[in-house]
């Protein structure tokens, strides 16, 4: 049976590219929906699938989803007991954030990085619209980058408008499967167009009243890049709720906590209220950023 990669998902139909480069319109065979998957979208962009032509039709049906290397997943907005797979089989995730217009909270960033850590997906954090930052916002971005770079995440400022640091991002994306994610309005589509003008992805506007972005990317889609590799552009995310992560292992998804937690007095330390906790001691000594620890505590509460 032929194998193809899902390059576009609109909910009911999927564009699948086969080995010859032909793009075929596919739907799911009904039985796939009955496999007990707790997800709103059984098939995601990036998936490798088996498919076959429908008799006397130009369309195809997807028979099987091949094993995934990884996924980026979050809790479904409408169905709390189900997940929503943002993308599958990616080499890295690029989180597009901003300090302003609209501001990306560290809570959002950390929920994203925690999820990526759970599936061993490297994350690059880019702070877009740096051409708009004033001195205070620039200092805030520098502090965030100092912390994230210190943890082990590559992070830097970028400008889709001026092209600042876009060549740096291109080098990191070359010949890789990269997923773009972030709030609506952070400039994902504008950044995609700056990286590869041939793609001509539609760009939205920012609401002046709420300084929030309007959705321009309405479904996930994969594009080949002129400089090598692929990009998966995804719809803007308002909230990033964690799905199927255990409290007992959450601290392990924070690299700076993982580095010291073996020195905790108790093997099952939650790093919340136990005495002689190496993580809390590291926070007190500013080895671990206080706001990162606060985000951890908020996740534990959730």
Secondary structure, DSSP 4 states (H G I P E B T S, - for coil): -EEEEEEEE-SS-EEEEETTS-EEEEEE-GGGGGS---BS-SS-TT-EEEEEEPTTSS-EEEEEEPPPS-EEEEE-SS-TTSEEEEEES-SEEEEEE-SSSSPPPHHHHHHHHHHHHHTT-EEEEEE--GGG--HHHHHHHHHHHHHHHHHT-EEEE--TTT-TTHHHHHHHHTTSEEEEE--TTSSHHHHHHHH-GGG------B-TTT--BPP---S-EEEE-TTSSEEEE----S-----S--HHHHGGGSHHHHTTGGGSSSTT--SSS-SS-HHHHHHHTTSS-HHHHHHHHHHHH-
